[in-house]
Amino acid sequence: MIAAEDLLPRPLAALAWLACIAGAACGAPTDASRARAVVSVTPSSTTLRVGERIALHLAVVSGAGDTLRTPVRWSSSDTAVARVDTTGRVVGMAAGDATITASTDAGSVSASLGVRGLPFGPFHLPASLFGQSLPTGFTGVLRAPTPDSVLAMLDSARSRHLRIVLRLVRGRQRFQNADSSFSLALWKVEVDRFRGIDFAPYVRDGTVIGHSLMDEPEDPTNWGGRGIAYPVLDSAAEYSKELWPEMPAGVYSPPSLIEGGAPYRFVDFAFAQYTVEKGDIDAWLRNEVSLARRMGIGLQLSLNVLVGGTNGAAMTPQQLERYGATLASEPYACALLMWKYDVHDPSYFEDPDVLAAADSVGRVAATNPGRGCGR
């Protein structure tokens, strides 16, 4: 097959191609060539963050291999999610899915887009509820899968543009010494259950946003009376990166409780969870974000909705909406998670008022591009 630009001197071929894509310098299609034309757009499927811009490229090629000039009309199925201009340049507006269509006299072709805002959702949301639990859908969850189930779970999440924080260890008793202190060697045995599983494609396309190494390493009551030493945290992150170099690794502890170990070489992100007892949320958030910035690490934010309300009760829908909106609008955050979806008692997330409040928070998160959990 000979393309039109192959008939030109090589230095002019690229210019001819660009001009043709713009619809200005190729032969106009005849009825016969139009009938046999192939219309294509690249990329045909992609994801982008809120505020990110990409250019779609249209090609209309006759059966003889000639690139045809024809008027193009670009449109978006949902301009609240993604907008496209007259040249095929697309900008993500809010989290969701949209179809961009290029219509020509020779036919139409579409590209599928997934736009991503700040990942938002609960710990442990069952895979059966991916994309179904709210009108706008949760967009990010923490999951602790088994080695046998992890790839199917990630494929399901990918198909719904859901982003996942992975926890690859089971209960802490499996990596404690006889005196309940932390054992790095036993922790590695837990993580090694997933050795050989290739997470890289899921990290690259944004499905996996981080590896949660351990929970509350600073709390001495979890570890036989003494917290896990800062260098050990970095050693655990280093081990994770030996197995999966591209996957951000973090600890579920706030910057204010691990800043003593900074600078870290391998820990990529921390985790700060708000409860009412921590006082003014704006002051609390400013402090944790400031420390994370100073340490050069990312920050996942969270609300303890089940026992983080007044006097240790569940957060009311009003509290969830108010505190959630504050955290969902933080530009330094790389995720906003809620503790937790209780599979044994899911009543909290079955309350219509809670769902309405979470939906409101999700709409804020949908328009916040946030940042990645890696450095």
C-alpha positions in Angstrom: 0.0 0.0 0.0 1.4 3.4 -1.0 0.4 6.4 1.2 0.1 9.9 -0.3 3.1 11.1 1.6 5.3 8.4 0.0 5.1 10.3 -3.3 6.7 13.4 -1.8 10.4 14.0 -1.0 11.1 12.7 2.5 11.6 16.2 4.1 8.1 17.2 3.0 6.4 14.0 3.9 5.9 14.8 7.6 4.6 18.3 6.7 2.1 16.8 4.2 0.9 14.3 6.8 0.4 17.0 9.4 -1.4 19.2 7.0 -3.6 16.3 5.9 -4.6 15.5 9.4 -5.6 19.1 9.8 -7.7 18.7 6.8 -6.0 21.1 4.4 -3.6 19.4 2.0 -4.8 16.0 0.8 -6.9 15.1 -2.2 -10.6 15.5 -1.7 -12.4 12.1 -1.7 -14.4 11.0 -4.6 -17.6 9.1 -4.1 -15.8 5.8 -5.0 -12.8 6.5 -2.7 -15.1 7.6 0.1 -17.0 4.4 -0.1 -13.8 2.3 0.4 -12.2 4.6 2.9 -11.0 3.5 6.3 -11.4 6.0 9.2 -9.3 5.6 12.3 -8.4 7.6 15.4 -5.4 7.3 17.7 -5.3 6.6 20.5 -8.6 4.7 20.4 -8.7 4.3 24.2 -6.8 6.1 26.9 -7.0 7.6 30.4 -6.1 11.0 31.6 -6.2 13.1 34.8 -8.5 16.0 35.4 -7.0 19.0 33.7 -4.7 16.9 31.5 -4.8 17.5 27.7 -4.2 15.1 24.8 -4.5 15.3 21.1 -6.5 12.7 19.1 -5.2 12.1 15.6 -7.6 11.2 12.8 -6.7 9.4 9.6 -9.0 8.8 6.6 -7.3 6.5 4.0 -8.8 5.4 0.7 -8.7 1.8 -0.5 -5.8 2.8 -2.7 -3.8 3.9 0.3 -4.2 7.6 -0.3 -4.8 9.9 2.6 -8.1 11.8 2.0 -9.0 15.3 3.0 -12.5 15.5 4.5 -14.2 17.8 7.0 -14.2 16.6 10.5 -16.7 17.2 13.3 -15.5 16.4 16.8 -17.9 15.8 19.7 -17.9 14.5 23.3 -20.6 12.2 24.7 -20.3 14.0 28.1 -18.7 17.5 28.2 -18.8 17.4 32.0 -16.2 14.7 31.8 -14.2 15.6 28.7 -14.3 18.4 26.1 -12.9 18.3 22.6 -12.1 21.3 20.3 -12.4 21.5 16.6 -8.8 20.1 16.1 -9.3 17.0 18.2 -7.6 18.3 21.4 -9.2 16.8 24.5 -9.1 18.1 28.1 -10.3 16.1 31.1 -12.9 18.0 33.2 -14.0 15.5 35.9 -13.7 11.8 36.8 -15.8 9.6 34.6 -16.0 8.0 31.1 -16.6 9.7 27.8 -16.6 8.9 24.1 -15.0 11.3 21.7 -16.4 10.9 18.2 -14.9 12.2 14.9 -17.5 12.4 12.2 -16.5 12.7 8.5 -18.2 12.3 5.1 -16.4 8.9 4.9 -17.7 7.6 8.2 -17.3 8.1 12.0 -14.9 6.7 14.5 -14.7 7.0 18.3 -12.2 7.0 21.1 -12.9 5.9 24.6 -11.6 8.0 27.5 -11.5 7.5 31.2 -10.9 10.7 33.2 -9.5 10.3 36.7 -9.7 12.7 39.6 -8.7 12.1 43.2 -9.3 8.4 44.0 -12.1 8.2 46.6 -13.7 5.3 48.3 -13.6 2.9 51.3 -11.3 0.2 52.5 -12.3 -3.3 51.5 -15.1 -2.5 49.1 -16.0 -6.0 47.6 -15.2 -6.4 44.0 -18.8 -7.2 43.3 -19.6 -3.6 44.1 -16.9 -2.0 42.0 -18.6 1.0 40.2 -22.0 0.3 41.6 -22.2 1.7 45.2 -22.9 5.3 44.4 -24.5 7.3 41.6 -21.1 8.5 40.6 -19.3 5.4 41.8 -16.3 5.1 44.2 -13.1 5.6 42.3 -10.4 4.3 44.7 -10.3 1.6 47.3 -7.8 -0.3 49.4 -7.9 -4.0 48.9 -6.1 -7.0 50.5 -6.4 -9.7 47.9 -5.1 -13.2 47.9 -2.4 -14.2 45.3 -5.0 -16.3 43.5 -7.5 -13.5 43.2 -5.4 -10.4 42.8 -5.1 -10.2 39.0 -8.9 -10.9 38.4 -9.6 -8.1 41.0 -7.2 -5.7 39.2 -8.7 -6.5 35.8 -12.2 -5.8 37.2 -10.9 -2.5 38.7 -9.2 -1.5 35.4 -12.4 -2.1 33.4 -14.2 0.4 35.7 -11.4 2.9 35.9 -11.1 2.2 39.6 -7.7 2.7 41.4 -6.4 0.4 44.0 -4.1 0.6 47.0 -2.8 -2.9 47.5 -2.1 -4.5 50.9 -0.2 -7.7 50.4 0.1 -8.9 54.0 -2.5 -10.5 56.2 -3.0 -9.8 59.9 -0.1 -8.5 61.9 0.2 -11.7 64.0 1.7 -13.3 60.9 4.7 -11.1 61.0 5.3 -10.7 64.7 7.9 -12.4 66.8 7.0 -14.4 69.9 7.1 -11.2 72.0 4.7 -9.5 69.4 7.5 -7.2 68.1 7.7 -6.7 64.3 9.7 -9.3 62.3 10.9 -8.0 59.0 11.8 -11.5 57.9 8.3 -12.8 58.5 6.8 -9.7 56.8 8.9 -10.6 53.7 7.5 -14.1 53.8 4.0 -12.6 53.6 4.9 -10.3 50.8 6.7 -13.1 48.9 3.3 -14.9 48.4 2.9 -12.4 45.5 6.5 -12.7 44.2 6.4 -13.3 40.4 3.1 -11.5 39.9 3.6 -8.6 37.4 2.0 -5.5 38.8 3.9 -3.2 36.4 1.1 -2.9 33.7 -1.4 -2.0 36.4 0.9 0.6 37.9 1.7 2.1 34.5 -2.0 2.6 33.6 -2.9 4.0 37.0 -5.0 1.0 38.2 -2.5 0.4 41.1 -1.6 3.6 42.9 0.4 2.2 45.8 1.5 -0.7 48.1 0.5 -0.2 51.7 3.3 -1.9 53.5 1.9 -2.0 57.1 -0.6 -0.3 59.3 0.3 1.9 62.3 4.0 1.0 62.6 4.5 3.8 65.2 1.9 2.4 67.7 3.7 0.4 70.5 0.5 -1.4 71.4 0.6 -3.1 68.1 4.2 -4.4 68.4 4.8 -5.7 71.8 5.4 -2.3 73.5 7.7 -0.6 71.0 7.0 0.8 67.6 8.8 -0.2 64.4 12.1 1.6 64.0 12.3 4.1 61.2 15.1 2.4 59.3 13.1 -0.8 59.3 10.2 1.1 57.5 12.6 2.1 54.8 14.0 -1.5 54.6 10.4 -2.8 54.0 9.9 -0.2 51.3 13.2 -1.2 49.7 12.2 -4.8 49.6 8.9 -3.9 48.0 10.8 -2.0 45.3 13.2 -4.9 44.7 10.1 -7.0 43.7 8.1 -4.2 42.0 10.3 -1.3 41.2 7.6 0.9 39.7 5.0 0.5 42.4 4.9 3.3 45.1 5.4 1.9 48.6 4.1 3.6 51.7 3.3 3.2 55.3 -0.1 3.7 56.9 1.1 6.3 59.5 0.8 10.1 59.3 3.8 12.2 58.5 3.7 13.7 62.0 4.5 10.3 63.5 7.2 9.2 61.1 9.0 12.5 60.3 11.8 11.5 62.8 13.0 9.0 60.2 13.3 11.4 57.3 14.7 11.6 54.8 13.5 8.2 53.6 15.2 6.6 50.6 12.4 4.2 49.7 9.2 5.2 51.5 7.1 7.0 48.9 4.0 8.0 50.8 2.4 8.3 54.2 -1.2 8.1 55.3 -3.2 10.5 57.5 -6.6 9.7 58.9 -8.9 12.3 60.4 -11.2 11.7 63.4 -13.2 14.4 65.2 -11.0 14.0 68.3 -8.1 15.5 66.3 -9.7 18.9 66.4 -9.9 21.5 63.7 -9.6 19.7 60.4 -8.1 22.6 58.5 -5.2 23.0 61.0 -4.7 19.2 61.1 -4.6 19.0 57.4 -2.2 21.9 56.9 0.2 20.3 59.4 0.2 16.9 57.8 0.5 18.2 54.2 3.3 20.6 55.3 5.2 17.7 56.8 4.7 15.5 53.8 6.0 18.2 51.5 9.0 18.8 53.7 9.8 15.0 53.8 9.4 14.8 50.0 6.7 12.0 50.1 3.2 11.7 48.9 0.1 11.6 51.2 -3.0 9.5 51.2 -5.8 11.0 53.3 -8.6 9.2 55.1 -11.7 9.6 57.2 -12.5 7.0 60.0 -16.2 7.1 59.3 -17.2 4.1 61.5 -15.7 5.2 64.8 -14.2 8.6 64.0 -17.2 10.8 64.8 -18.2 12.5 68.0 -17.3 10.5 71.1 -16.1 7.6 69.0 -19.4 7.1 67.2 -19.8 6.8 63.4 -19.6 10.0 61.5 -22.9 11.5 60.7 -23.8 12.2 57.1 -23.2 15.9 57.8 -19.8 15.2 59.3 -18.9 13.0 56.3 -19.9 15.6 53.8 -18.2 18.5 55.6 -14.9 16.8 56.5 -14.8 14.8 53.2 -15.2 17.9 51.1 -12.2 19.5 52.9 -10.0 16.5 52.3 -11.3 15.9 48.8 -10.2 19.3 47.7 -6.6 19.0 48.9 -4.3 19.3 45.8 -1.4 17.5 47.5 -3.4 14.3 48.2 -3.0 11.2 46.1 -6.1 9.4 47.5 -9.0 9.9 49.9 -10.1 6.7 51.6 -12.7 5.9 54.2 -12.4 3.3 57.0 -14.2 1.1 56.2 -16.7 -1.0 54.2 -17.5 -3.7 56.8 -18.5 -6.8 54.9 -20.0 -8.3 58.0 -22.1 -5.2 58.7 -22.4 -2.9 55.7 -25.2 -0.9 57.2 -23.3 2.4 57.3 -22.9 2.5 53.5 -26.5 1.3 53.1 -27.8 4.5 54.7 -29.3 6.7 52.0 -28.2 9.9 53.8 -24.6 8.5 54.1 -24.7 7.6 50.4 -25.8 11.1 49.5 -23.1 12.7 51.6 -20.5 10.4 50.0 -21.8 11.2 46.6 -21.3 14.9 47.4 -17.7 14.2 48.5 -17.1 12.1 45.4 -18.1 15.0 43.2 -15.5 17.2 44.8 -12.9 14.5 44.4 -13.8 14.0 40.8 -12.6 17.5 39.9 -9.4 17.4 41.9 -6.4 16.0 39.8 -4.4 15.4 43.0 -0.9 14.1 42.6 0.6 10.6 42.3 1.5 8.6 45.4 5.1 8.2 44.1 7.8 10.8 44.5 
